[in-house]
């Protein structure tokens, strides 16, 4: 994220329909299934890296609930609504 190109990519990913990851997120939010949302000419890198991030975190015993939820949605193991519910009802605890 350092430098203007990294910051620009982050802003684009978070706010522009021209971003493939953003477009995928909007499609999932509208209720499309992950496989259908990923079909087409646009390749969203996040769709392939989410499960890798979760795997790496698990290997290092790092808890990453949001990454786990994203990977589960993309693997169609859970719905967006269920993922949100599970994240919002997690027990409170100190993190650090």
N, CA, C and O of each residue as an XYZ file, in Angstrom:
384
protein
N       0.817     -1.184      0.000
C       0.000      0.000      0.000
C       0.865      1.254      0.000
O       0.341      2.368      0.006
N       2.159      1.086     -0.007
C       3.004      2.260     -0.005
C       3.054      2.862     -1.392
O       2.962      2.160     -2.399
N       3.198      4.150     -1.425
C       3.294      4.848     -2.697
C       1.928      5.159     -3.278
O       0.909      4.640     -2.824
N       1.926      6.009     -4.282
C       0.679      6.449     -4.894
C      -0.035      5.325     -5.630
O      -1.265      5.271     -5.615
N       0.702      4.432     -6.272
C       0.029      3.364     -7.019
C      -0.707      2.418     -6.082
O      -1.812      1.975     -6.393
N      -0.109      2.105     -4.940
C      -0.770      1.234     -3.969
C      -1.998      1.885     -3.378
O      -3.038      1.242     -3.234
N      -1.888      3.150     -3.036
C      -3.024      3.882     -2.488
C      -4.121      4.015     -3.536
O      -5.302      3.853     -3.231
N      -3.729      4.311     -4.766
C      -4.704      4.435     -5.849
C      -5.445      3.127     -6.082
O      -6.657      3.128     -6.299
N      -4.724      2.010     -6.040
C      -5.347      0.702     -6.226
C      -6.331      0.422     -5.095
O      -7.421     -0.098     -5.335
N      -5.958      0.759     -3.876
C      -6.846      0.549     -2.735
C      -8.116      1.380     -2.885
O      -9.214      0.871     -2.660
N      -7.984      2.639     -3.259
C      -9.151      3.510     -3.429
C     -10.049      2.980     -4.541
O     -11.269      2.929     -4.387
N      -9.448      2.586     -5.659
C     -10.223      2.051     -6.771
C     -10.960      0.781     -6.356
O     -12.143      0.622     -6.658
N     -10.270     -0.116     -5.669
C     -10.885     -1.375     -5.238
C     -12.074     -1.130     -4.321
O     -13.051     -1.878     -4.353
N     -11.996     -0.094     -3.512
C     -13.048      0.173     -2.533
C     -14.196      1.019     -3.067
O     -15.241      1.105     -2.421
N     -14.029      1.645     -4.229
C     -15.040      2.630     -4.603
C     -15.450      2.672     -6.064
O     -16.291      3.496     -6.423
N     -14.908      1.841     -6.911
C     -15.191      1.984     -8.336
C     -15.689      0.683     -8.957
O     -15.120     -0.385     -8.732
N     -16.743      0.790     -9.728
C     -17.270     -0.366    -10.448
C     -16.283     -0.865    -11.494
O     -16.445     -1.966    -12.020
N     -15.264     -0.073    -11.801
C     -14.225     -0.522    -12.732
C     -13.285     -1.538    -12.083
O     -12.546     -2.239    -12.776
N     -13.316     -1.613    -10.767
C     -12.497     -2.587    -10.045
C     -13.168     -3.951    -10.120
O     -14.362     -4.082     -9.850
N     -12.402     -4.952    -10.484
C     -12.961     -6.305    -10.577
C     -13.371     -6.832     -9.207
O     -14.413     -7.476     -9.079
N     -12.562     -6.565     -8.180
C     -12.909     -7.022     -6.836
C     -14.170     -6.320     -6.334
O     -15.036     -6.948     -5.725
N     -14.268     -5.021     -6.590
C     -15.457     -4.255     -6.194
C     -16.696     -4.812     -6.888
O     -17.732     -5.022     -6.257
N     -16.579     -5.050     -8.201
C     -17.714     -5.581     -8.969
C     -18.147     -6.941     -8.449
O     -19.342     -7.225     -8.374
N     -17.192     -7.778     -8.091
C     -17.508     -9.082     -7.525
C     -18.250     -8.907     -6.204
O     -19.246     -9.588     -5.958
N     -17.782     -8.017     -5.367
C     -18.438     -7.766     -4.085
C     -19.860     -7.259     -4.244
O     -20.755     -7.670     -3.505
N     -20.072     -6.374     -5.197
C     -21.430     -5.857     -5.457
C     -22.336     -6.991     -5.918
O     -23.474     -7.103     -5.463
N     -21.837     -7.828     -6.816
C     -22.643     -8.954     -7.309
C     -23.007     -9.901     -6.168
O     -24.149    -10.355     -6.081
N     -22.049    -10.202     -5.294
C     -22.328    -11.071     -4.151
C     -23.332    -10.418     -3.213
O     -24.225    -11.081     -2.684
N     -23.179     -9.106     -3.009
C     -24.102     -8.371     -2.152
C     -25.522     -8.339     -2.692
O     -26.482     -8.229     -1.929
N     -25.653     -8.437     -4.016
C     -26.976     -8.465     -4.641
C     -27.579     -9.861     -4.638
O     -28.696    -10.063     -5.114
N     -26.833    -10.833     -4.095
C     -27.368    -12.172     -3.961
C     -26.927    -13.161     -5.015
O     -27.389    -14.301     -5.010
N     -26.045    -12.763     -5.922
C     -25.555    -13.712     -6.920
C     -24.682    -14.762     -6.232
O     -23.990    -14.466     -5.258
N     -24.723    -15.966     -6.739
C     -23.830    -17.014     -6.248
C     -22.414    -16.683     -6.695
O     -22.215    -16.054     -7.735
N     -21.444    -17.101     -5.919
C     -20.044    -16.758     -6.193
C     -19.593    -17.223     -7.569
O     -18.934    -16.475     -8.291
N     -19.942    -18.446     -7.935
C     -19.497    -18.961     -9.243
C     -20.079    -18.134    -10.380
O     -19.385    -17.834    -11.351
N     -21.348    -17.765    -10.263
C     -21.989    -16.961    -11.306
C     -21.390    -15.554    -11.337
O     -21.196    -14.984    -12.410
N     -21.101    -15.000    -10.167
C     -20.542    -13.652    -10.098
C     -19.138    -13.596    -10.675
O     -18.706    -12.551    -11.161
N     -18.420    -14.721    -10.623
C     -17.049    -14.765    -11.132
C     -16.986    -15.127    -12.609
O     -15.927    -15.026    -13.229
N     -18.109    -15.547    -13.175
C     -18.129    -15.921    -14.590
C     -17.985    -14.662    -15.435
O     -18.460    -13.594    -15.051
N     -17.355    -14.783    -16.541
C     -17.189    -13.647    -17.436
C     -15.735    -13.318    -17.640
O     -14.848    -14.007    -17.136
N     -15.497    -12.255    -18.386
C     -14.121    -11.935    -18.768
C     -13.279    -11.289    -17.670
O     -12.051    -11.287    -17.756
N     -13.922    -10.744    -16.644
C     -13.172    -10.054    -15.597
C     -12.710    -11.036    -14.527
O     -13.517    -11.794    -13.989
N     -11.423    -11.027    -14.217
C     -10.848    -11.897    -13.199
C     -10.604    -11.077    -11.936
O      -9.803    -10.142    -11.948
N     -11.282    -11.420    -10.855
C     -11.089    -10.734     -9.573
C     -10.044    -11.492     -8.770
O     -10.275    -12.628     -8.356
N      -8.906    -10.870     -8.552
C      -7.803    -11.532     -7.853
C      -8.220    -11.995     -6.468
O      -7.810    -13.063     -6.016
N      -9.035    -11.193     -5.795
C      -9.449    -11.515     -4.435
C     -10.181    -12.836     -4.327
O     -10.137    -13.494     -3.287
N     -10.856    -13.227     -5.399
C     -11.592    -14.486     -5.380
C     -10.650    -15.674     -5.242
O     -11.032    -16.714     -4.704
N      -9.445    -15.526     -5.717
C      -8.479    -16.631     -5.662
C      -7.546    -16.523     -4.458
O      -7.009    -17.530     -3.998
N      -7.354    -15.328     -3.956
C      -6.406    -15.161     -2.852
C      -7.037    -15.313     -1.477
O      -6.319    -15.526     -0.500
N      -8.354    -15.210     -1.372
C      -8.999    -15.286     -0.055
C      -8.696    -16.604      0.646
O      -8.341    -16.612      1.825
N      -8.832    -17.702     -0.060
C      -8.581    -19.000      0.580
C      -7.101    -19.177      0.928
O      -6.772    -19.848      1.906
N      -6.216    -18.585      0.145
C      -4.779    -18.671      0.422
C      -4.439    -17.889      1.687
O      -3.641    -18.343      2.507
N      -5.044    -16.717      1.843
C      -4.828    -15.916      3.053
C      -5.291    -16.691      4.280
O      -4.599    -16.721      5.298
N      -6.452    -17.314      4.183
C      -6.972    -18.103      5.307
C      -6.039    -19.264      5.624
O      -5.759    -19.536      6.792
N      -5.561    -19.946      4.598
C      -4.638    -21.061      4.813
C      -3.356    -20.598      5.502
O      -2.888    -21.245      6.440
N      -2.790    -19.492      5.047
C      -1.570    -18.966      5.661
C      -1.819    -18.548      7.105
O      -0.983    -18.795      7.975
N      -2.956    -17.919      7.366
C      -3.285    -17.497      8.731
C      -3.427    -18.716      9.643
O      -2.946    -18.710     10.777
N      -4.084    -19.749      9.146
C      -4.250    -20.972      9.944
C      -2.907    -21.614     10.269
O      -2.701    -22.096     11.383
N      -1.993    -21.621      9.300
C      -0.665    -22.195      9.528
C       0.084    -21.453     10.624
O       0.904    -22.041     11.329
N      -0.195    -20.164     10.769
C       0.487    -19.350     11.776
C      -0.376    -19.102     13.013
O      -0.017    -18.301     13.876
N      -1.503    -19.786     13.093
C      -2.442    -19.646     14.218
C      -2.891    -18.204     14.413
O      -2.979    -17.712     15.538
N      -3.170    -17.548     13.313
C      -3.670    -16.170     13.348
C      -5.157    -16.208     13.026
O      -5.569    -16.758     12.005
N      -5.956    -15.620     13.907
C      -7.396    -15.601     13.703
C      -7.773    -14.443     12.774
O      -7.463    -13.286     13.061
N      -8.436    -14.755     11.668
C      -8.850    -13.738     10.691
C     -10.306    -13.979     10.303
O     -10.580    -14.525      9.234
N     -11.242    -13.575     11.161
C     -12.651    -13.904     10.932
C     -13.228    -13.306      9.646
O     -14.057    -13.945      8.997
N     -12.815    -12.112      9.269
C     -13.356    -11.515      8.052
C     -12.833    -12.255      6.828
O     -13.595    -12.533      5.902
N     -11.565    -12.573      6.811
C     -11.006    -13.341      5.695
C     -11.659    -14.717      5.613
O     -11.935    -15.211      4.520
N     -11.906    -15.339      6.771
C     -12.602    -16.628      6.785
C     -13.998    -16.505      6.191
O     -14.432    -17.365      5.424
N     -14.696    -15.440      6.544
C     -16.050    -15.227      6.020
C     -16.026    -15.005      4.512
O     -16.857    -15.561      3.793
N     -15.089    -14.205      4.029
C     -14.977    -13.951      2.592
C     -14.694    -15.258      1.852
O     -15.327    -15.544      0.835
N     -13.758    -16.041      2.353
C     -13.422    -17.312      1.706
C     -14.622    -18.259      1.708
O     -14.861    -18.954      0.720
N     -15.370    -18.294      2.795
C     -16.540    -19.172      2.876
C     -17.623    -18.740      1.887
O     -18.289    -19.586      1.290
N     -17.802    -17.443      1.713
C     -18.775    -16.940      0.737
C     -18.334    -17.320     -0.673
O     -19.136    -17.800     -1.474
N     -17.060    -17.101     -0.968
C     -16.548    -17.394     -2.311
C     -16.560    -18.886     -2.622
O     -16.712    -19.281     -3.778
N     -16.399    -19.720     -1.589
C     -16.448    -21.178     -1.779
C     -17.883    -21.698     -1.704
O     -18.121    -22.901     -1.815
N     -18.834    -20.784     -1.515
C     -20.259    -21.095     -1.403
C     -20.565    -22.056     -0.252
O     -21.450    -22.908     -0.340
N     -19.788    -21.883      0.848
C     -20.058    -22.656      2.059
C     -20.993    -21.904      2.991
O     -21.518    -22.475      3.948
N     -21.203    -20.608      2.707
C     -22.122    -19.796      3.498
C     -22.656    -18.670      2.624
O     -22.109    -18.372      1.562
N     -23.728    -18.055      3.087
C     -24.296    -16.913      2.376
C     -23.727    -15.619      2.960
O     -23.148    -15.615      4.047
N     -23.897    -14.537      2.231
C     -23.446    -13.234      2.728
C     -24.168    -12.907      4.024
O     -23.542    -12.456      4.984
N     -25.474    -13.126      4.067
C     -26.248    -12.820      5.276
C     -25.776    -13.637      6.474
O     -25.639    -13.106      7.576
N     -25.530    -14.920      6.263
C     -25.054    -15.754      7.372
C     -23.654    -15.348      7.824
O     -23.353    -15.367      9.018
N     -22.804    -14.984      6.874
C     -21.446    -14.543      7.228
C     -21.500    -13.274      8.075
O     -20.783    -13.148      9.068
N     -22.348    -12.345      7.677
C     -22.492    -11.099      8.449
C     -23.018    -11.402      9.842
O     -22.509    -10.880     10.834
N     -24.030    -12.240      9.913
C     -24.601    -12.621     11.211
C     -23.545    -13.239     12.116
O     -23.456    -12.899     13.296
N     -22.748    -14.145     11.565
C     -21.701    -14.798     12.360
C     -20.639    -13.809     12.822
O     -20.142    -13.910     13.943
N     -20.291    -12.861     11.971
C     -19.295    -11.862     12.376
C     -19.828    -10.941     13.460
O     -19.113    -10.595     14.400
N     -21.095    -10.544     13.323
C     -21.667     -9.603     14.293
C     -22.025    -10.231     15.630
O     -22.226     -9.523     16.617
N     -22.106    -11.544     15.669
C     -22.462    -12.207     16.928
C     -21.267    -12.913     17.572
O     -21.431    -13.699     18.506
N     -20.071    -12.629     17.067
C     -18.877    -13.202     17.700
C     -18.766    -12.690     19.128
O     -19.112    -11.540     19.400
N     -18.291    -13.520     20.035
C     -18.114    -13.060     21.423
C     -17.066    -11.943     21.490
O     -16.071    -11.961     20.765
N     -17.306    -10.997     22.353
C     -16.334     -9.925     22.565
C     -15.134    -10.476     23.307
O     -15.268    -11.286     24.223
N     -13.961    -10.026     22.898
C     -12.735    -10.407     23.588
C     -11.638     -9.422     23.205
O     -11.742     -8.716     22.202
N     -10.619     -9.386     23.994
C      -9.479     -8.500     23.689
C      -8.746     -9.049     22.474
O      -8.566    -10.259     22.341
N      -8.328     -8.160     21.598
C      -7.554     -8.565     20.437
C      -6.270     -7.766     20.450
O      -6.222     -6.646     20.959
N      -5.246     -8.346     19.893
C      -4.004     -7.598     19.873
C      -2.898     -8.259     19.186
O      -1.799     -7.709     19.113
